[in-house]
């Protein structure tokens, strides 16, 4: 990821644009997920648990 310097731009604004571009490209969450290997069955199990948790929260809110 890189950000080009604009004429007369301060370091704070460059840093702000860089952080915004990193957040928009979702680099950090992807790198966190790929830090360790997780099998496909483990990923499916986690997604299923999240769906169950979300369903419980929505039924409790109603």
C-alpha positions in Angstrom: 0.0 0.0 0.0 1.4 3.4 -0.9 0.2 7.0 -0.9 1.7 9.7 -3.1 2.7 13.0 -1.7 0.6 15.9 -2.9 2.0 19.4 -3.2 2.0 21.3 0.1 0.4 18.4 2.0 1.3 17.9 5.7 2.5 14.6 7.2 -0.6 14.3 9.2 -2.9 14.4 6.2 -0.7 11.9 4.3 -0.8 9.5 7.3 -4.6 10.0 7.5 -5.0 9.1 3.8 -2.8 6.1 4.2 -4.7 4.7 7.2 -8.0 5.3 5.3 -6.8 3.4 2.3 -5.5 0.5 4.4 -8.9 0.3 6.2 -10.8 0.4 2.9 -8.7 -2.3 1.3 -9.2 -4.5 4.4 -5.6 -5.5 4.6 -5.4 -5.8 8.4 -8.4 -8.2 8.9 -7.1 -10.4 6.0 -3.6 -10.7 7.5 -5.0 -11.4 10.9 -7.1 -14.3 9.5 -4.2 -15.7 7.6 -1.8 -15.6 10.5 -2.6 -19.2 11.4 -4.0 -22.0 9.3 -7.6 -23.0 9.9 -9.1 -25.9 8.2 -12.2 -25.7 6.2 -14.2 -27.6 8.7 -13.1 -25.2 11.5 -14.1 -22.2 9.4 -17.5 -23.8 8.8 -17.9 -24.5 12.5 -17.0 -20.9 13.5 -19.4 -19.5 10.9 -22.2 -21.8 12.2 -21.5 -20.7 15.8 -21.6 -17.0 14.7 -25.0 -17.5 12.9 -26.5 -19.3 15.9 -25.3 -16.4 18.2 -26.6 -13.8 15.8 -30.0 -15.6 15.6 -30.3 -15.7 19.4 -29.5 -12.0 19.7 -32.1 -11.1 17.1 -34.8 -13.2 18.7 -34.0 -11.7 22.1 -34.2 -8.2 20.8 -37.7 -8.7 19.4 
